[in-house]
């Protein structure tokens, strides 16, 4: 038995029928050349042979009595693969849009909490001849980085699946036979450990909060000074500013829409290098430009800039635990700036300021005690949706944008080549749109998950992201060309000094009296005359006598 942390269990307590808390992905697969069998059966056998490599496949929830404490993970020794792995055939013509719509419907339904919290779907019938693989796993078990680690356990770098050592035989867990007394005792022990851990973390956390507040005030003062000096029209470095109200920010339903697009990673890096910003800044700028255009078509052009909730990983390097280790920051998208390059620079400044403040919050404990609180949190979450409170409150952020680093090389699943990898994520009341990007094999995939009522045409927004990418790329290339032309003009403008012909030696003139007087060494004749004694007047008179 392993109790969920406070952060992991929050994804369970905050889940409602309108806000499922699972994450997923859509992968496009090319079957092995000449393959003429039932790939779904091959895939099922493949998963069965690797389930022991990731604990998420064989664990389920054990709820505490009366929801007095966080639930715990227990082993499930009887996983029904026929339930968890299913096959679907798209109707003709089998377009990419049909696949996106079907995956959105699958993403709308809750996972069964009496079973391990994952489901896989193989979808054939695509007009490209490919097979799609849609997966969903509850966020209580994995965050973005843990999901990548899960994928690495299942995927291979070549068409021939690697040999995996079979699991060791374990003693069957008797989780079902645990009584109320045993569960309550385990809950109390876990809560005691949580309170103790939180108490130890409080001094460092309080110190971090104070430092973050000081940094935020310093950024605000710098912004004010810059405005007063006429260096900027509006502050750009604030850590936290409420976003404007838009059609994206209200209560949502359980229906979903989805669209996926991809752009070359090399082009994103070229943009980032040319403007001296991070890759994540470019992603935010492309989303900002697309949102600005989309909202303008809806007649919504807020004067205040849109803001994005951006997750920040707290996971240390090499940590592959299947849990959540994440916090977040709010970044201005500078949508009040018309020029794409200036907007990108403003986003870079806002992102740096937010990161500086968030860096002080690394001591934030993720395993907060929730004794007797789960039932209260779940009730408040349901009440928040039923009363449509999100329609009345200003949004903390207008959109969620997350960047998950993925594998840089081509991968294979059960011998099939993965051609594309598109993430599918979570939307909540107040933020009807989630844009998650993930890199894979030289491509950056944008996965847009939305409430279908709020964004029924989310595919248009996805197209605008690609258009904004090309616009930024065009501006960067034009800027580089201008700089190269200016450098060439400077080189050609430098005067060329021609070598003059060597002049003939000039004849030496006789020294003048003035020259002689100015010379420090008198000529020999003058020296001789000076050396002779000149008779004085007394001597001349003596000689005459």
Buried (B, 14 or more C-beta within 10 A) or exposed (E): BEBBBBBBBBBBBBBBEBBBBBBBBBBBBBBBEEEEEEBBEBBBEBBEBBBBBBBBBBBBBBBBEEBBBBBBBBBBEEBEBEEBBBBBEBEEEBEBEBBBBBBBEBBBBBBEBEBBBBBBBBBBBBEEEBBBBBBBBBBBBBBBBBBBBBBBBBBBEEEEBEEEEEEEEEEEBEBEEBEEEEBBEBBBEBBEEBEEBBEEBEEEBEEBBEBBEEBBEBBBEBBEEBBEEEEBEBBBBBBBBBBBBBBBBBBBBBBBBBBBBBBEBEBBEBBBEBBEBBBBBBBBBBBBBBBBBBBEEEEEEBEBBBBBBBBBBBBEEEEEBBBBBBBBBBBBBBBBBEEBBEBBBBBBBBBBBBBBBBBBBEBBBBBBBBBEBBEEBBEEBBEBBEEEEBEEBEBBBBBBBBBBBBBEEBBBBBBBBBBBBBBBBBBBBBBBBBBBBBBBBEBBBBBBBBBBBBBEBBBBBBBBBBBBBEBBBEBBEEEEEEEEEEEEEEEEEEEEEEEEEEEEEEEEEEEEEEEEEEEEEEEEEEEEEEEEEEEEEEEEEEEEE
